[in-house]
Amino acid sequence: MPCVWMLSFSRTAASSDASKTSLVKLKSSSRCINVNYESLEQLQLYQGEFFSKSALCVRGGGDSEEEEEEEYDEEVTEELSNDESVLVSLTKKSLYLVGKISLRTILAMQRATKAGIETAFSSATDVESEGEESSSSSFISKLSTIVNAMWKAALNNSVEDTNTDTSTIAISTKKEKLKDTTNTNIKDMGDYLASTYKTASASSSSTAILGGSLSDALRTCRSQARLLVAFIPASKPNSSKSKTAFDVTCIDSLRSDEVAQAIQAKKGSYVLWAAKYGSPEAIQAAKRLRTSHAAASSKKNLPTLVVAYPSQVLDKKSGKIKIHPKLLAQHHCNPPPNPTTFASFLKALRKRHSSHIKSMRAQLREAELHAERKSNYAQSMQLDSQREEKEAKAQAEETARLEEEKDRIRKLKERRQAFLKALGEEPEAEEKGVVTVALRLADGRNAQRRFGEEENMEIIFNWVDALFEWDRELVQVTTMRGDNKLEWSDSSGSTIGEYAGSNTKMLGLRISLKKEDIENEKEEGDEIEAATESS
């Protein structure tokens, strides 16, 4: 594989004897050969040894020393600037190290002095308490004790000294500066910019300018279906008037009535956002918006004034939708726009990019409808769940009631069968003390049977209950004339003979139900029939 050499020239600094020495670097993929020469003639001697004539290509296209000097001046300047930057960084590190050592030394001396004073004070206290015995101790031992205490205190670093370290101070200072340059805790960025750049007071109808991060502003734009107007100053607030003139003009235009009307037109089309000069938000916004100035070659500090569309982008890694600023237009700000010009600029952009605003509003409507449908669906599901719970509860209660009713009917049947068995055989008519009882019910039914006159009237109620299926607790018994009313609860105290009278062979009774229980009895009868059919 042939080896391709590339030749480049880089001149070194002129020597004291005014001889111009240059350096030729021969580079390949595997080696780099440095050749020192003083003239092109000497260079040509090396030419045949290392490379062919066709490979020699002097950058700049000429062999004159003047052209070479012009071409290499910039490289020499760059090398010198790099050396200067390295020297400056080394100087800063040296100063930092010297300052740190000095601070540590001063703090060690303070600790040693404090420890020596405390040790000396404690030695004097011991002398007063011990008396004559302490006077015998030598001065050298006391001095050695004090020096030892001072030495230990100087070597031991306390927590307070560590907290006052220069690195900690530098970090805290950086944090304070960073906190001062952020956009947080500012309600209206327009008021802040107006106060710091000393612009004219805004009218009551001016639009508020948002602060905070660019991401928050983009989310606000998306939630309101508006485009974003971003402004970043080009100079510090405390700079001279000539440097802040463009920033002041832009701030006055953003807070003017004409721009406010253009922003709020068509149900609102823009959201204003601004950042502090040099803040992290401003740097990040400039990178995300990819702003550029056409007048950058003029070396002017121009403010950034752009209009962006908050587009939605699907993140491939996370699979979530993120809002990304899409630059629609950037004002050159050379000169910056006045209120009338900027209002016309915004109106023209609104007409040109109305499709973006319409699509965002359509998405908002769809999102509202989706949220409404979702809420209604959740509400209907909740109502259905409540209805099903009520129906299940009612069905359980009805099932329990029917079970109770079946159990009651079963018990009634068993009781009535017991009543029929308890009647026994009917006595003969010729027997002594026999009374024939004839019944006539309110519904027209009738019955007749013989009983002994000494039997209790309760047996009449049991007979009615077993024969006609009328609960004895609801039955009323009267004579045919309607007097001598008797209920089951009072029947145990009298016999049939006492109720009918002496020497009575025939007793006619009317059987009826209590008035308040007639309707209930009908309903219970229907339920009994339904329960009987279902069983």
Summary of the structure (lengths in Angstrom):
residues: 535
radius of gyration: 56.1
end to end distance: 104.9
largest distance: 174.3
contacts: 1397
relative contact order: 0.05
helix: 58%
strand: 16%
